[in-house]
Amino acid sequence: MAEILVLVDHVDGAVRKPTLELLTLARRIGEPSAVFLGKGADAATETLGRFGAQKVYVVDAAEVDDYLVVPKADALAQIAQTTSPAAILVPSSNDGREVGARVAVRLESGLITDAVDVVAGENGPETEQSVFAATYQVRAHVTKGTPVITVKPNAATPEEAPATPAVESVSVTFSAAATGTKVVSRSPREKSDRPELTEADIVVSGGRGVNGAENFHVIESLADALGAAVGASRAAVDAGWYPHSHQVGQTGTQVSPQLYIAAGISGAIQHRAGMQTSKTIVAINKDEDAPIFDLVDYGVVGDLFKVLPQLEEEINKRK
């Protein structure tokens, strides 16, 4: 089977969920090989093998940790030039999209970003993605070079396929641009018991209808009952009711969970662009003509301050 390179997203060797999804998708179109950049490969190898990686290419170089983006692109491009893979899958994070774009330029290959599905096709890997602010769903394939595909989190359910990967240490010649932007400090984000917004299977978001920061506890309480992440519309964020890091939308975070609950959100195109690829969408809004109802699977016309507590009570009963 053709080799598929998967760029590993990790924190000090702890492999993040989007990488496990990519390995699952890679097995649909070929034989997955993980590309691990940075420190902690020994801790990650067992996890990568458990989800189907047949090989692990390791680049343990100071440049990867000390400088932004370019060293990762250098490493991934050089490994691709050596191995001639059938495709390269990269997580659709801020760094991942930039790395993917740089690698595609260097390989003179086509690039597809923010795919929500990847399958084998007659002309190579085919992707599904949402385009033009989520107005259309399209299928696409790369027509030139090695397909470079960035994939949004929650595009697939991680499936184990235990293997014992061969580990190969790779020496990379970094370009002059690799040291152009140096990381001068790092600080950990404040930890939360809630899942990360981009990776959560369930997201509960509040909008203008929440009517104040003091009322967001209703959104948070339902999210905690569901084990969900908390999101917010641009209107709620701009009003200062919730942190910008939780904004869902075209200019915020784009999410694709299994379940998305929108409470008090009208459904402007900017917000829809950030959540329309969710598998199941539920909306609660007092305005029966709100645009959000045009795209939901289930809609409730009602006061979120009455509906959400009842929903939370029922969820807790069924636990």
C-alpha positions in Angstrom: 0.0 0.0 0.0 1.1 3.6 -0.6 2.7 5.5 2.3 0.6 8.3 3.8 2.5 10.8 6.0 0.7 12.1 9.1 2.1 15.1 10.9 1.8 14.5 14.6 0.2 17.1 16.9 1.5 16.6 20.4 2.5 18.3 23.6 5.8 17.0 25.0 5.1 13.6 23.5 1.4 13.4 24.5 -0.4 12.8 21.2 -3.5 14.9 20.7 -6.8 13.5 19.4 -6.7 15.1 15.9 -3.6 13.0 15.1 -5.4 9.8 16.0 -8.2 10.9 13.7 -5.7 11.5 10.9 -4.1 8.0 11.4 -7.6 6.5 11.1 -8.3 8.5 7.9 -4.9 7.6 6.5 -5.7 3.9 6.7 -8.6 4.4 4.3 -6.2 5.6 1.6 -2.9 3.8 2.3 -0.3 2.9 5.0 0.1 5.5 7.7 3.5 6.8 8.7 3.7 9.3 11.5 6.1 12.3 11.4 7.1 13.3 14.9 8.8 16.6 15.3 10.4 17.7 18.6 11.0 16.0 21.9 9.0 13.1 23.5 8.9 10.6 20.6 9.5 7.6 22.9 6.4 8.4 24.9 4.3 8.9 21.7 5.4 5.8 19.7 3.2 3.3 21.6 0.1 5.5 21.0 0.9 6.1 17.3 1.4 2.4 16.8 -1.9 1.6 18.6 -3.7 3.7 16.1 -2.1 2.2 13.0 1.2 3.9 12.3 3.5 1.5 10.5 6.5 3.9 10.8 7.5 6.8 12.9 9.9 9.4 11.4 11.5 11.3 14.3 13.1 14.8 14.0 14.5 15.7 17.4 16.1 19.0 16.6 16.3 22.1 18.7 15.1 24.2 15.8 11.7 22.6 15.9 11.0 23.8 19.5 12.9 27.0 19.4 11.5 28.6 16.2 8.1 29.0 14.6 6.6 26.9 11.8 9.4 27.0 9.2 11.6 24.2 10.8 8.5 22.0 10.8 7.9 22.7 7.1 11.5 22.0 6.4 11.4 18.7 8.1 8.1 17.5 6.6 9.0 18.6 3.1 12.4 16.8 3.2 10.8 13.6 4.6 8.2 13.8 1.8 10.9 14.3 -0.8 12.7 11.2 0.4 9.7 8.9 0.9 7.4 10.0 -2.0 4.1 9.4 -0.1 0.7 9.2 -1.8 -0.6 12.0 0.4 0.3 14.2 3.4 -2.3 14.7 6.2 -1.9 17.6 8.6 -4.1 18.8 11.5 -6.1 22.0 10.6 -4.7 24.0 13.4 -3.2 27.5 12.9 0.3 26.0 12.7 -0.9 23.0 10.7 -2.4 25.1 7.9 0.7 27.2 7.6 3.0 24.1 7.6 0.8 22.4 5.0 0.8 25.5 2.7 4.6 25.9 2.9 5.1 22.2 2.2 2.8 22.2 -0.8 4.7 25.2 -2.3 8.0 23.4 -1.8 6.7 20.2 -3.3 4.9 22.1 -6.1 1.8 20.2 -5.1 -1.9 21.0 -4.7 -3.2 21.9 -1.3 -6.7 21.2 0.3 -7.4 22.9 3.6 -10.0 22.2 6.3 -11.3 18.9 5.0 -14.0 17.2 7.0 -13.6 13.8 5.3 -11.0 11.9 3.3 -11.7 8.8 1.2 -10.0 6.9 -1.6 -11.0 7.9 -5.1 -10.2 7.0 -8.6 -7.7 9.9 -8.9 -6.2 9.7 -5.5 -7.6 10.8 -2.1 -10.9 12.7 -2.3 -11.9 15.2 0.3 -15.1 16.8 1.5 -15.0 20.4 2.7 -17.3 23.3 3.5 -16.6 26.4 1.3 -17.8 30.0 0.8 -18.6 30.6 4.4 -20.2 27.1 4.6 -22.7 27.9 1.8 -21.6 24.8 -0.2 -20.2 21.3 0.5 -17.7 20.2 -2.1 -15.7 17.1 -3.0 -12.2 17.7 -4.4 -9.0 16.0 -5.2 -5.5 17.3 -6.0 -4.5 17.2 -9.6 -0.8 18.0 -9.3 2.0 16.5 -7.1 1.6 14.9 -3.7 -1.8 15.9 -2.1 -1.3 18.0 1.0 -4.5 17.9 3.0 -5.2 19.7 6.3 -8.1 18.1 8.2 -10.4 19.6 10.7 -10.7 18.0 14.2 -13.6 15.6 14.6 -13.5 14.5 11.0 -13.4 10.9 12.1 -13.7 8.7 15.2 -10.3 7.4 16.2 -10.1 3.7 15.6 -7.4 1.4 17.0 -5.4 -0.8 14.6 -2.5 -2.0 16.7 0.9 -2.1 15.0 4.6 -2.1 16.0 6.0 0.8 14.1 9.5 1.0 12.9 11.2 4.2 14.3 13.6 6.1 12.0 15.6 9.1 13.3 15.8 11.7 10.5 18.5 14.4 10.2 17.1 17.6 8.5 19.0 20.4 6.8 17.2 23.5 7.9 16.8 26.5 5.6 18.1 30.0 6.3 14.5 31.0 7.0 14.1 28.4 9.7 15.6 30.7 12.4 13.7 33.8 11.3 11.2 33.8 14.2 12.4 32.7 17.6 10.2 31.6 20.5 11.3 33.7 23.5 8.9 32.4 26.1 6.1 29.9 26.8 3.4 29.9 29.4 0.8 27.2 30.0 -2.8 28.0 29.5 -5.1 28.0 32.4 -6.4 24.5 32.8 -10.0 23.6 32.7 -12.0 20.5 33.3 -13.9 21.1 30.1 -12.6 19.7 26.8 -10.8 22.0 24.3 -13.1 23.8 22.0 -11.6 22.5 18.7 -11.5 18.9 19.8 -14.7 18.6 21.8 -17.3 16.0 20.7 -20.0 18.3 22.1 -20.1 22.1 22.1 -22.7 24.4 23.8 -22.6 28.0 22.6 -24.3 31.1 23.8 -25.1 34.3 21.8 -26.8 37.6 22.1 -29.8 36.0 23.7 -27.9 35.1 26.8 -28.1 38.9 27.6 -25.0 39.4 29.7 -21.9 37.8 31.1 -23.7 37.1 34.4 -26.0 34.7 32.6 -23.4 32.6 30.8 -23.5 30.2 33.8 -26.7 28.7 32.2 -24.5 27.8 29.1 -21.7 26.5 31.3 -24.0 24.4 33.5 -25.5 22.6 30.5 -22.0 22.1 29.0 -20.8 20.5 32.2 -23.8 18.2 32.3 -22.9 17.0 28.8 -19.1 17.0 29.3 -19.0 19.6 26.6 -16.9 22.7 25.6 -18.3 26.2 25.9 -18.5 28.4 22.8 -19.8 31.9 22.1 -21.0 33.9 19.2 -19.1 37.0 18.0 -21.9 39.2 19.4 -21.4 37.7 22.9 -17.6 38.0 22.6 -17.6 41.6 21.3 -19.9 42.5 24.2 -17.3 41.2 26.6 -19.5 38.5 28.0 -17.1 35.6 27.2 -13.4 35.4 26.3 -12.5 35.7 22.6 -10.7 32.3 22.7 -14.2 30.7 22.9 -15.6 32.5 19.8 -17.1 30.2 17.2 -17.3 31.6 13.7 -15.5 32.6 10.6 -13.2 35.0 12.5 -13.0 32.8 15.6 -12.6 29.1 16.0 -14.1 26.7 13.5 -15.5 23.5 15.1 -17.0 20.3 13.8 -18.3 18.4 16.9 -20.7 15.4 16.9 -23.3 17.7 18.6 -23.5 21.5 18.5 -26.1 23.3 20.7 -26.7 27.0 19.9 -28.6 28.9 22.5 -29.7 32.5 21.8 -27.7 32.7 18.6 -29.5 34.1 15.5 -27.4 32.2 13.0 -25.6 35.0 11.0 -23.4 33.6 8.2 -20.3 34.5 10.1 -21.3 32.1 12.9 -22.6 29.4 10.6 -19.3 29.3 8.8 -17.7 28.2 12.1 -20.0 25.3 13.0 -22.0 24.2 10.0 -20.0 21.0 9.5 -21.1 19.8 13.0 -22.7 16.3 12.7 -25.9 17.2 14.7 -27.1 20.8 15.3 -29.6 21.9 17.9 -30.8 25.5 18.3 -32.9 27.2 21.0 -34.1 30.7 20.1 -37.2 32.8 21.0 -37.4 34.1 17.4 -39.0 31.4 15.2 -37.7 33.3 12.1 -34.1 33.2 13.2 -31.8 32.1 10.4 -30.2 29.4 12.6 -33.4 27.3 12.2 -32.6 26.9 8.5 -29.7 24.6 9.1 -30.5 22.8 12.3 -31.4 19.1 12.8 -33.6 20.0 15.8 -34.9 23.5 16.7 -36.7 24.7 19.9 -38.6 28.0 19.7 -38.5 29.1 23.3 -36.7 31.0 26.1 -33.3 29.6 26.6 -33.5 30.4 30.4 -36.5 28.0 30.6 -35.4 25.4 28.0 -31.8 24.8 29.1 -32.4 24.1 32.8 -35.1 21.6 31.8 -32.7 20.0 29.3 -30.0 19.8 32.0 -32.4 18.3 34.5 -33.4 15.6 32.0 -29.8 14.8 31.1 -28.8 14.5 34.8 -31.8 12.1 35.3 -30.6 9.9 32.5 -27.0 9.7 33.6 
